[in-house]
Amino acid sequence: MVESRRGPVRGGGHGDGPAVAEADVEWVYQPVEVHFGDGSWALGRISGWWHDGVGTRWCRLRVARSGRPARWEPYDPARMVLLPAGGL
């Protein structure tokens, strides 16, 4: 499945994170390892970064094989470990 980055950036709905204007988003391809509260983890991808009016850094996170679409979440470096996007 290919995820389009064109068109309006959604958000603001229940569970979707904040409403974000596309012009305010830095689009990226950033692999991550996501750690969950129960000790499990999964691979994922951050496809965008955004800062809100109070300086909170948000990321557009998709967790692999979760069945959930990408959504905006506050970036938590203790829960989301950034992985190399290219060679070492």
C-alpha positions as CSV (number, residue, x, y, z in Angstrom):
1,M,0.0,0.0,0.0
2,V,1.4,3.4,-1.0
3,E,0.5,6.3,1.3
4,S,-0.1,9.6,-0.4
5,R,1.3,12.7,1.2
6,R,-0.7,15.1,-1.0
7,G,-4.0,16.7,-0.2
8,P,-5.2,17.9,3.2
9,V,-3.7,16.6,6.3
10,R,-6.4,15.2,8.5
11,G,-6.6,15.4,12.2
12,G,-8.8,17.0,14.8
13,G,-11.2,14.1,15.0
14,H,-11.6,11.7,17.8
15,G,-8.3,9.7,18.1
16,D,-6.8,11.3,15.0
17,G,-4.6,13.8,16.8
18,P,-4.7,17.5,16.2
19,A,-5.8,19.3,13.0
20,V,-2.6,20.1,11.1
21,A,-2.1,22.3,8.0
22,E,-0.1,20.6,5.3
23,A,2.1,23.7,5.0
24,D,3.3,23.2,8.6
25,V,4.4,19.6,8.2
26,E,7.9,18.4,7.5
27,W,7.4,15.2,5.5
28,V,10.0,12.5,6.2
29,Y,10.7,8.8,6.0
30,Q,11.9,7.7,9.4
31,P,11.8,4.1,10.6
32,V,11.2,3.7,14.3
33,E,10.9,1.0,16.9
34,V,7.8,1.6,19.0
35,H,7.7,0.3,22.6
36,F,4.3,-0.4,24.3
37,G,3.4,-0.3,27.9
38,D,3.1,-4.1,28.2
39,G,6.8,-4.6,27.2
40,S,6.1,-5.5,23.6
41,W,7.4,-3.6,20.6
42,A,6.8,-3.2,16.9
43,L,8.5,-1.6,13.9
44,G,6.9,1.5,12.5
45,R,7.4,4.6,10.4
46,I,7.2,8.3,11.0
47,S,6.1,10.1,7.9
48,G,5.8,13.7,9.2
49,W,6.9,16.1,11.9
50,W,4.9,19.1,13.2
51,H,5.2,21.5,16.2
52,D,2.1,22.9,17.8
53,G,1.6,26.4,19.2
54,V,3.1,25.5,22.6
55,G,6.2,23.7,21.2
56,T,5.1,20.1,21.5
57,R,6.7,18.0,18.8
58,W,4.2,15.7,17.0
59,C,4.9,12.8,14.6
60,R,2.7,11.1,12.1
61,L,3.2,7.5,13.2
62,R,2.2,4.3,11.5
63,V,2.8,1.0,13.3
64,A,3.6,-1.9,10.9
65,R,1.0,-4.7,10.8
66,S,-1.2,-3.0,13.3
67,G,-4.1,-2.5,10.9
68,R,-4.4,1.1,12.1
69,P,-3.9,4.0,9.7
70,A,-1.1,6.6,10.4
71,R,-2.1,9.2,13.0
72,W,-0.6,12.2,14.7
73,E,0.9,11.5,18.2
74,P,3.1,13.5,20.5
75,Y,6.7,12.4,19.9
76,D,8.0,10.4,22.9
77,P,11.7,9.5,22.6
78,A,11.3,7.0,25.4
79,R,8.6,5.1,23.5
80,M,9.7,5.7,19.8
81,V,13.3,4.8,19.0
82,L,14.5,6.4,15.8
83,L,16.3,3.9,13.5
84,P,18.7,4.6,10.6
85,A,16.9,5.4,7.4
86,G,19.9,4.5,5.2
87,G,23.2,2.6,5.4
88,L,25.4,2.8,8.4
